[in-house]
Amino acid sequence: MCLAVPGRVLSLAEVDGVPMAEVDFGGVRKNVCLQYIPDAGVGEYVVVHVGFAIQRLDEASARETLANFERMGILEEEFGEVPR
């Protein structure tokens, strides 16, 4: 299954002219393309689908969604081992 998962932007970079970010998904960190929302900032929450941030999300909604996904085992399914 491939879901859109919320995560918090930890850092920003540019790779070959493409805006990128390191994003934390409840303990799992991944590099994400910010091409669709290049003005996303550190500390903001974004919804990520197949490696692309596709929209912003408020912190409360992001945390609630991550908690629900973790409870249902979806984070582990998406990312493998999820740190506790």
N, C-alpha and C positions, 0 to 999 in steps of 0.2 A: 504494500500500500504506500502511496506517496501523498502525504498530507502537506498542507501549508502549516508551518509551525512558528509560533512567536518566539522571538529571542531578543536579547538586549545587546546593542552595539557596544563593543568594548574598545575598539580602535579602528582608525580609518587609514587607508593607504591607496595609492594609485599604482596599478600594475599594467604596464604597457598602455597607458592612457585610459584605463578603465577604473572607475571608482570601486573600491573593494572595502570590506569591513571584516573584522573578526567579531563573531556574534556568539553569545553564550545562550545555549538552550537548556537551562536548568542544570548546568554543570558540564555539558558537552559543548566544546568550542569548535566552530567551523568557520572557514572563510566563505564569504558571501559576496556576490556581485550586487552593487548598488546602482546599476545602470538605470533602473526604472525610478529610483528615488535618490538621486545623487546628492541631495542636500540633507540626507539623514545625518544626525549627529550622534556623537558619543553619549551614551546614557539613554538614548531613545530606544523604544521597542519597535521592531519591525516584524512583519509576517513574511516568512521565507518559504518559497516553493521551488523545488528542484534547483537550489543554489542561488536563486534570485530573490532579493527583497522586493516584494510587490506592493506593500502598503505599510503605513505606520499604524501602531496600536497603542492605546493608553496602557499604563503600567498595570492597573488593577485587572483589566481584561486579559492581559498577557499572562500575569501570574495565575489567574484563575484557570485559564486554558491549559497552561503548563501543568498545574496541579492535577487537573482532570485527566490529561493525557498520561501523566505518570501513573496515576491510580489505575487507569485502564491498561497499562502496559504498552501504550502506543509509542512513548519515547524510546523505550528499549527496542521495540520493533523497528523504528525508524533509524536509530543511531547505534544499536548494539548495546554494549554495557553502559549504563547510565550511573555516574558517580552518586553516592548517597551522602 
